[in-house]
Amino acid sequence: MSLFQPTGVELRGKDFLSLSDFSPAEIDYLINLAMELKDLQRKGEPHHFLRGKVLAMIFEKNSTRTRVSFETGIYQLGGQGLFLSSRDLQLGRGETIYDTARVLSRYVQGIMIRTFSHEQVEELAEAADVPVINGLTDLLHPCQVLADLMTIKEKKGRLEGIKVAYIGDGNNVANSLINGCTKMNMEIRVATPLGYEPDANVVEAAKENAGNVILTQDVEEAAKGVDVLYTDVWASMGQEEEQAERQKAFAEYQINSNVLSLAKKDAIVMHCLPAHRGEEITAEVIDGPQSVVFDEAENRLHAQKAIMASIM
């Protein structure tokens, strides 16, 4: 196996901030590379494409999947990951993003950041001399959705023409699903309560690019005849004070057996985790035979390895 990138695909040195920055050919390349890396890992074959390279991992938001998958992934690629919380960096004491980026660029070959402000990630990428990966912001979660697209392709054999229904909060996952699905010529339906819609700029940009985006407040309208049902928690990290209010607003926005029955018979169920069983999804569905949530979680590792191997 090699990291040969086909004509029209050149990712070395490129930041990974949003799927909207990537062409369909580039996204397809990353998905296929992730599948190859997954196969090599399962066969126990070494694939140390990043031997001797170091990834700085900045965490201002806690994580299970992001930290473990990136740290494991860079190790499997022959490199090393450095976990850096805000307590470990001078960022926590007022050093600027610009200075932090310039200094880290002298030490490491890539930077992953999981934080609140998307503008902060853009500023970091602008100042850094090494590739920057968006591990999550309040606006976008592109690493998750690349893994989601990989999972859908594994289970359905294709992406083009697949219909996805996202039910719940119009959060960073919903925004990145809109980016990713519309890039890959998929239909994305997003059902949210009034006032909890996905980012208007993300939706408008996707529609301008001829993306098939349907926004609705009707769960049944979203779920009818789709290939994929997807949901996320009602209150994301940093929204804990809104939990009671959100539970009322989202009470009808649950993936359960009734909603599942509206989708295609072979529909798959996805959730980026962590899940609150009994809220956004029932235990019966998330633990049922159509759920692929743990395959999806595993694919975070392989998708992120493809990103790191390609850009670093």
matplotlib code that plots the C-alpha trace (Angstrom):
import matplotlib.pyplot as plt

x = [0.0, 1.1, -0.2, -0.2, -2.8, -4.6, -4.6, -6.5, -5.9, -3.1, -3.6, 0.0, 0.2, -3.5, -5.5, -8.6, -11.0, -14.2, -15.4, -16.7, -13.0, -12.6, -13.7, -15.8, -12.7, -10.6, -13.2, -13.6, -9.8, -9.7, -12.6, -10.9, -7.5, -9.2, -10.7, -7.2, -5.6, -8.4, -7.7, -3.9, -4.6, -6.8, -4.3, -1.6, 0.5, 2.7, 1.9, 4.3, 3.8, 4.4, 7.5, 9.2, 6.5, 4.6, 1.0, 0.2, -3.3, -4.9, -8.0, -10.1, -13.1, -13.0, -13.3, -13.2, -13.3, -11.3, -8.4, -8.1, -8.6, -6.0, -3.5, -3.9, -3.9, -0.7, 1.0, -0.2, 1.2, 4.6, 4.4, 3.6, 0.8, 1.2, -1.9, -2.1, -4.9, -5.5, -3.8, -0.7, -0.3, 0.3, -2.9, -4.5, -2.5, -3.1, -0.6, -2.0, -3.2, -0.7, 2.3, 1.2, 0.8, 4.2, 6.0, 4.3, 5.1, 8.8, 8.3, 5.7, 4.5, 0.8, -1.7, -5.2, -7.4, -10.7, -12.2, -15.3, -14.7, -14.4, -12.8, -10.0, -9.2, -9.2, -6.8, -4.5, -4.5, -3.7, -0.7, 0.7, 3.3, 2.1, -1.3, -4.1, -7.0, -10.3, -11.1, -14.4, -15.7, -19.1, -19.8, -18.3, -17.2, -15.6, -13.6, -16.8, -18.6, -15.7, -16.0, -19.7, -19.4, -16.9, -19.4, -22.2, -20.1, -19.1, -22.7, -24.4, -21.6, -22.0, -22.7, -24.3, -28.1, -28.2, -30.8, -29.9, -32.3, -30.7, -33.2, -32.4, -30.3, -28.9, -25.5, -21.9, -22.5, -25.6, -23.7, -20.8, -23.3, -24.8, -21.3, -20.3, -23.6, -24.1, -20.5, -21.0, -24.4, -26.5, -29.8, -29.7, -32.9, -32.6, -35.6, -35.3, -37.6, -38.2, -35.2, -32.7, -32.0, -28.5, -26.3, -27.9, -24.6, -23.8, -27.2, -27.1, -23.6, -24.6, -27.7, -25.6, -23.4, -26.6, -26.7, -29.9, -30.8, -34.2, -35.0, -38.2, -39.8, -41.6, -39.8, -42.0, -41.3, -37.6, -37.5, -39.8, -38.0, -34.4, -31.3, -29.8, -31.3, -28.9, -29.1, -27.0, -27.5, -30.0, -27.6, -23.9, -20.9, -21.3, -25.1, -25.7, -27.6, -30.1, -30.8, -34.2, -35.4, -34.0, -35.7, -39.0, -38.2, -36.8, -39.3, -40.8, -37.4, -36.4, -35.3, -37.5, -39.0, -41.9, -39.5, -37.3, -40.4, -40.7, -37.3, -36.3, -36.3, -32.5, -31.9, -29.0, -29.0, -26.1, -25.1, -21.8, -21.8, -22.0, -25.7, -28.4, -30.6, -34.2, -33.7, -32.6, -32.7, -34.2, -32.1, -34.2, -33.0, -29.4, -28.7, -30.8, -29.7, -29.8, -27.6, -24.0, -22.9, -19.9, -18.7, -19.1, -17.1, -14.3, -14.1, -13.1, -9.7, -9.3, -10.7, -8.4, -5.4, -6.2, -6.4, -3.1, -1.3, -2.5, -1.8, 1.2]
y = [0.0, 3.6, 7.1, 7.8, 10.5, 10.4, 13.2, 16.2, 15.2, 16.8, 16.9, 17.1, 20.2, 20.9, 21.8, 19.7, 22.2, 21.6, 19.0, 22.0, 22.7, 19.4, 18.2, 15.0, 13.4, 14.3, 13.0, 9.8, 9.4, 9.8, 7.3, 4.7, 5.3, 4.8, 1.5, 0.4, 1.4, -0.4, -3.6, -3.3, -2.9, -5.9, -8.0, -6.8, -5.4, -2.3, 0.9, 3.4, 6.3, 8.9, 7.3, 9.9, 12.5, 14.1, 15.3, 18.0, 17.3, 20.4, 19.7, 22.5, 20.1, 16.6, 13.6, 9.8, 8.9, 11.9, 11.5, 7.7, 7.5, 10.2, 9.0, 5.4, 6.4, 8.4, 5.5, 3.0, 5.2, 5.1, 8.6, 10.0, 12.1, 14.7, 15.4, 19.1, 20.4, 24.1, 23.6, 22.4, 25.3, 29.0, 29.5, 29.1, 32.1, 34.5, 33.5, 34.2, 31.6, 33.1, 32.7, 29.2, 28.1, 29.6, 27.8, 24.4, 24.5, 24.4, 21.2, 19.1, 18.0, 18.5, 20.0, 18.6, 20.9, 20.2, 23.4, 25.7, 28.5, 27.6, 31.0, 30.0, 26.9, 29.1, 31.5, 28.6, 27.2, 30.6, 31.1, 27.5, 26.3, 22.7, 21.1, 21.7, 19.2, 20.3, 17.7, 19.5, 23.0, 24.3, 24.8, 21.7, 18.1, 17.1, 14.1, 12.5, 12.9, 11.6, 8.4, 8.5, 8.6, 5.8, 3.7, 4.4, 3.4, 0.2, -0.8, 0.5, 0.0, 3.6, 7.2, 8.8, 8.8, 7.7, 9.4, 10.4, 11.7, 13.5, 14.0, 16.2, 19.3, 21.3, 21.2, 20.8, 17.2, 18.2, 21.0, 18.7, 16.1, 18.8, 19.6, 16.0, 14.6, 17.4, 17.1, 13.4, 13.8, 12.4, 13.7, 15.1, 15.7, 17.5, 17.5, 19.9, 21.8, 25.5, 27.5, 24.6, 24.5, 24.0, 26.9, 29.1, 29.9, 26.2, 25.4, 28.3, 27.4, 23.7, 24.8, 27.1, 24.1, 22.3, 20.2, 18.4, 19.7, 19.5, 21.2, 20.3, 20.2, 16.9, 13.8, 11.5, 13.6, 13.3, 9.6, 8.3, 6.0, 6.9, 4.7, 6.1, 7.4, 9.6, 11.4, 13.0, 14.2, 17.0, 19.1, 19.2, 19.9, 23.5, 23.4, 21.6, 24.5, 24.1, 20.5, 20.8, 23.3, 21.1, 17.9, 19.6, 21.0, 17.7, 15.3, 14.3, 14.1, 10.6, 7.7, 4.8, 1.7, 3.8, 6.2, 3.3, 1.6, 4.7, 4.2, 1.6, -2.0, -2.2, 1.3, 1.7, 3.7, 6.0, 8.0, 9.8, 8.9, 9.4, 8.4, 9.1, 6.0, 7.0, 10.5, 11.1, 7.3, 4.3, 1.4, -0.9, 0.8, 1.7, -1.8, -3.4, -5.2, -2.1, 0.0, 0.5, 2.9, 0.9, 0.3, 4.0, 4.7, 2.4, 4.2, 7.4, 5.7, 4.7, 7.9, 10.1, 7.9, 8.6, 12.4, 12.4, 10.2, 12.3, 15.8, 15.2]
z = [0.0, -0.6, 0.1, -3.7, -4.2, -7.6, -10.1, -8.7, -5.1, -3.2, 0.5, 1.9, 4.1, 3.9, 7.0, 7.9, 9.3, 7.4, 4.9, 2.8, 2.1, 0.3, -3.1, -3.6, -5.0, -2.0, 0.5, -1.5, -1.4, 2.4, 2.8, 0.6, 2.4, 5.7, 4.6, 3.4, 6.7, 8.6, 6.6, 7.3, 11.0, 11.2, 9.3, 11.7, 8.9, 9.9, 8.2, 9.7, 7.3, 10.0, 11.6, 13.8, 13.4, 16.3, 16.6, 19.2, 20.6, 22.2, 24.3, 25.7, 25.7, 27.3, 25.1, 25.0, 21.3, 20.0, 22.4, 22.3, 18.5, 17.7, 20.2, 19.1, 15.4, 15.4, 17.3, 14.8, 12.0, 13.7, 15.3, 18.7, 20.1, 22.8, 24.9, 25.8, 28.0, 28.5, 31.9, 30.1, 27.7, 28.2, 26.3, 29.7, 31.0, 28.2, 25.5, 22.1, 19.6, 17.1, 19.4, 20.4, 16.7, 15.8, 18.6, 18.2, 14.5, 15.4, 17.5, 15.8, 12.4, 13.0, 15.4, 16.4, 18.5, 20.1, 21.4, 21.6, 19.1, 15.4, 14.8, 17.3, 15.1, 12.0, 13.7, 14.8, 11.2, 9.7, 12.0, 12.0, 9.6, 10.0, 9.2, 11.7, 12.3, 13.7, 16.3, 17.2, 17.6, 18.5, 14.8, 13.1, 13.7, 10.4, 11.7, 13.0, 9.7, 7.7, 9.8, 9.3, 5.6, 5.7, 7.8, 5.4, 2.4, 4.2, 5.0, 1.9, -0.7, -2.0, -1.0, -4.0, -3.7, -0.1, 2.0, 5.5, 8.2, 11.2, 14.0, 17.0, 17.7, 14.7, 16.3, 15.0, 13.9, 11.9, 10.3, 9.2, 8.0, 5.8, 4.5, 3.9, 2.5, 0.0, -1.2, -1.9, -3.7, -0.8, 0.5, 4.0, 5.9, 9.2, 11.7, 14.6, 16.9, 16.0, 17.1, 17.1, 13.4, 11.9, 11.2, 8.5, 6.7, 6.5, 5.0, 2.5, 1.3, 0.8, -1.2, -3.3, -4.2, -5.4, -2.2, -1.4, 2.1, 3.6, 6.9, 8.7, 12.1, 11.3, 12.4, 10.2, 7.1, 7.7, 8.5, 5.8, 3.3, 4.3, 4.3, 7.4, 10.7, 12.7, 16.1, 18.8, 22.3, 23.0, 25.0, 23.9, 26.1, 27.5, 27.3, 30.6, 32.0, 29.2, 29.8, 31.4, 28.7, 25.9, 27.3, 26.8, 23.4, 22.1, 23.7, 20.3, 18.5, 19.5, 17.3, 18.5, 17.0, 15.5, 13.7, 12.6, 11.0, 8.7, 7.2, 4.7, 6.0, 5.7, 7.2, 9.6, 12.8, 13.7, 16.7, 17.3, 21.0, 23.9, 23.9, 26.5, 26.1, 26.7, 25.5, 21.9, 21.2, 22.8, 24.1, 21.9, 18.8, 19.7, 20.9, 18.1, 14.9, 12.7, 14.9, 13.6, 16.3, 17.5, 13.9, 13.5, 16.7, 15.5, 12.2, 13.9, 14.4, 10.7, 9.2, 11.4, 10.5, 6.8, 7.6, 9.5, 6.9, 4.0, 5.4, 7.6]

ax = plt.figure().add_subplot(projection="3d")
ax.plot(x, y, z, "-o")
ax.set_aspect("equal")
plt.show()
